[in-house]
Amino acid sequence: MIETTVSTVIKKPVSEVFAYVCNMQNQTAYNSSISSSEAVAGKSNEYKIQIDLGIFNLTEIYKLEEIVENQLILASCHSNSMKFTDRYEFKNSDGNCHLTITDKMELQGLFKLSEGLVKMNLKSQMTANLNSLKKILES
């Protein structure tokens, strides 16, 4: 299993950051791994996403498992190729939002052979995505 954590302070109120991140269709604006994100009809907590991890592309369902308003979003994706869980934690920091994102990923089957490559790239990619989110929200 690969576990990666990144965090930053975004100079916006928690409620504003939470609302933007909670709309999973916004992921295409700041997450370089997500090329498409569409709400699944009739399922308010599921999104069909296209994931580009460089070495392979997948179309999967990303499910919001738990939402605690302005505090936590827990989302997951389970497929034959991989399982991952993203934990978004929002905390007030002097009127700004301290955002921490933790990704736990487990590659399955033949994809497990690429774990070392994915692990090397995931931290830098998550950091770049978080910086992109920060830039969008602070501009």
LOLO-520812 format. One line per 4 residues: number of its first residue (from 0); their letters; for each residue x, y, z of C-alpha. Coordinates in nm, 2 decimals, always signed. Each point is the difference from the previous one (the first is absolute). Example, Ala and Ser with C-alpha at 12.3 -4.5 7.8 and 13.67 -1.06 7.14 Angstrom:
<recs>
0 = as = +1.23/-0.45/+0.78 | +0.14/+0.34/-0.07
</recs>
This chain:
<recs>
0 = miet = +0.00/+0.00/+0.00 | +0.11/+0.35/-0.08 | -0.09/+0.28/+0.24 | +0.07/+0.36/-0.08
4 = tvst = -0.09/+0.32/+0.19 | +0.02/+0.36/-0.11 | -0.13/+0.32/+0.17 | -0.01/+0.38/-0.04
8 = vikk = -0.17/+0.31/+0.13 | -0.24/+0.15/-0.25 | -0.08/+0.37/+0.06 | -0.37/-0.05/-0.02
12 = pvse = -0.27/-0.10/+0.27 | -0.04/-0.37/+0.06 | -0.36/+0.01/-0.13 | +0.11/+0.14/-0.34
16 = vfay = +0.28/-0.26/-0.04 | -0.22/-0.28/+0.12 | -0.28/+0.09/-0.25 | +0.25/+0.01/-0.29
20 = vcnm = +0.17/-0.33/+0.08 | -0.33/-0.18/+0.08 | -0.11/+0.06/-0.36 | +0.20/-0.28/-0.15
24 = qnqt = -0.06/+0.13/-0.35 | +0.25/+0.28/+0.09 | +0.27/-0.26/+0.02 | +0.08/+0.04/-0.37
28 = ayns = +0.11/+0.36/+0.07 | +0.27/-0.09/+0.25 | +0.07/-0.37/+0.00 | +0.23/-0.10/-0.29
32 = siss = -0.10/-0.37/+0.04 | -0.37/+0.06/-0.06 | -0.08/+0.08/-0.36 | -0.38/-0.03/+0.04
36 = seav = -0.25/+0.00/+0.29 | -0.37/-0.03/-0.04 | -0.27/-0.05/+0.26 | -0.17/-0.34/-0.04
40 = agks = -0.37/+0.04/-0.07 | -0.22/-0.08/+0.30 | +0.30/-0.04/+0.23 | +0.08/+0.32/+0.18
44 = neyk = +0.32/-0.14/+0.15 | +0.16/-0.17/-0.30 | +0.21/+0.14/-0.29 | +0.12/-0.17/-0.31
48 = iqid = +0.36/+0.11/-0.03 | +0.28/-0.06/-0.26 | +0.33/-0.05/+0.17 | +0.33/+0.05/-0.18
52 = lgif = +0.29/-0.14/+0.21 | +0.25/+0.04/-0.28 | +0.06/-0.38/-0.03 | -0.37/-0.08/-0.04
56 = nlte = -0.34/+0.16/-0.04 | -0.32/-0.11/+0.17 | -0.37/+0.09/+0.01 | -0.14/-0.07/+0.34
60 = iykl = -0.26/+0.11/+0.26 | +0.12/+0.23/+0.27 | -0.23/-0.02/+0.30 | -0.05/+0.25/+0.28
64 = eeiv = -0.01/-0.23/+0.31 | -0.02/+0.26/+0.27 | -0.05/+0.38/+0.01 | +0.02/+0.21/+0.32
68 = enql = -0.09/+0.35/-0.10 | +0.31/+0.23/+0.00 | +0.21/-0.27/+0.17 | +0.04/-0.32/-0.20
72 = ilas = -0.05/-0.17/-0.34 | +0.08/-0.37/-0.03 | -0.02/-0.13/-0.35 | +0.11/-0.33/-0.16
76 = chsn = +0.04/-0.19/-0.32 | +0.00/-0.38/-0.03 | +0.07/-0.18/-0.32 | +0.17/-0.31/-0.13
80 = smkf = +0.32/+0.21/-0.06 | +0.02/+0.20/+0.32 | -0.16/+0.11/+0.32 | +0.06/+0.34/+0.15
84 = tdry = -0.15/+0.22/+0.27 | +0.04/+0.38/+0.02 | -0.05/+0.17/+0.33 | -0.04/+0.38/-0.01
88 = efkn = +0.02/+0.18/+0.33 | -0.09/+0.36/+0.05 | +0.09/+0.21/+0.30 | -0.03/+0.36/+0.08
92 = sdgn = +0.34/+0.18/+0.03 | -0.05/+0.37/+0.10 | -0.29/+0.04/-0.24 | +0.18/-0.20/-0.28
96 = chlt = -0.04/-0.37/-0.09 | +0.27/-0.25/+0.09 | -0.06/-0.28/-0.25 | +0.16/-0.35/+0.04
100 = itdk = -0.05/-0.27/-0.26 | +0.10/-0.36/+0.06 | -0.01/-0.25/-0.28 | +0.02/-0.38/+0.08
104 = melq = +0.04/-0.20/-0.32 | +0.03/-0.37/-0.06 | +0.07/-0.12/-0.36 | -0.15/-0.34/-0.10
108 = glfk = +0.11/-0.28/-0.23 | +0.26/+0.08/-0.26 | -0.02/+0.37/+0.09 | +0.17/-0.09/+0.33
112 = lseg = +0.32/-0.03/-0.19 | +0.00/+0.37/-0.07 | -0.04/+0.09/+0.37 | +0.36/+0.14/+0.03
116 = lvkm = -0.05/+0.23/-0.29 | -0.34/+0.12/+0.12 | +0.14/+0.06/+0.35 | +0.29/+0.21/-0.13
120 = nlks = -0.23/+0.23/-0.19 | -0.30/+0.02/+0.23 | +0.14/+0.24/+0.26 | +0.12/+0.25/-0.26
124 = qmta = -0.33/-0.03/-0.19 | -0.21/+0.05/+0.31 | +0.21/+0.30/+0.10 | -0.04/+0.16/-0.35
128 = nlns = -0.38/-0.07/+0.01 | -0.03/+0.16/+0.34 | +0.20/+0.31/-0.11 | -0.23/+0.02/-0.30
132 = lkki = -0.31/-0.01/+0.22 | +0.15/+0.27/+0.23 | +0.07/+0.22/-0.30 | -0.35/-0.04/-0.14
136 = les = -0.17/+0.08/+0.33 | +0.23/+0.29/+0.10 | -0.02/+0.18/-0.33
</recs>
